[in-house]
């Protein structure tokens, strides 16, 4: 197959979606990437999203291509009590938000600061809820990583698109046998 015959995926799924987080715009992303973000709970029904360069930012659930994902998720699954889960929270706080973050951790379950900026949390809350609660306490200059020590899933806030690419590239990467 020559390069002239190669399938251009951007014709099928163009990167037109943008996401606004704490006043910063990220993207453009494809619809496939947006669906992954929804599945990973990195984009919620209330996240501000625009479809197109000049389109207004609206809640993600107001966009018909994404709406069905939120409708099928169902409240019962989100509100269901999960088994206790262990999390490792790593935060680099630029401002004075440590007390707000500690307050959120206290409402989520039992926690301990194991070293400056690192907390162990045991909670029945799902990782998406932990992320949402912590996001409500931080500013755009703060950075947070949430490692689910029980399942190995990772979430983060305000690390930026470059860090996002690097994390995704290595987190579940295959390793050769010599490593």
C-alpha positions, 0 to 999 in steps of 0.5 A: 500500500502506498502512502497515497492509498493510506487511510487517513484516520483524521478524515474519519475521526477529526480532532475537533474536541476541546476540554476546558479545565480550570480555565485552561483549554486542552485539545483538539481531541478526536471523538475516540479520545473523548470517549476514552476520557469519559470512560476513564472519568477524566471528563464528567457530564459537567466538564466543559467541552467544545466541538469545534474551534469556535464552538462554545464550551458546554457541559459534556452531557449537552453534546449528543455524541457524548450524552449517551455515555453519561445516560448509560452509566446510570446513577445506581452504578456511580452511587453503589458502595464499592469495596474499600480501596487503597489510594496513593495521592501525590500533590504538588500544591502551588497555593495554600490549598493543603487544608482544603485537600486534607478536608476532602480526604477526610470526607473520603475515608481514612488517610495519613500523610506519609511524607510531605505531599503524599497521602495514603487514603483508604476509601469506599469511593470510586476513583472518579469520585476521589478525583472529582472531590480533589479537583474541587479543592485545587487551583489551576497551579496545583498538580495531583496524581491519584494511584489506585493501589488496589487496581493499578489505575492512575488518574491525575489533575493539571499535569498538562498534555505533554505529561499526559502523553508520557504517562499513557505511553509508560503506565501499561507499557509492555516490558522486555524480559531483560528489564 
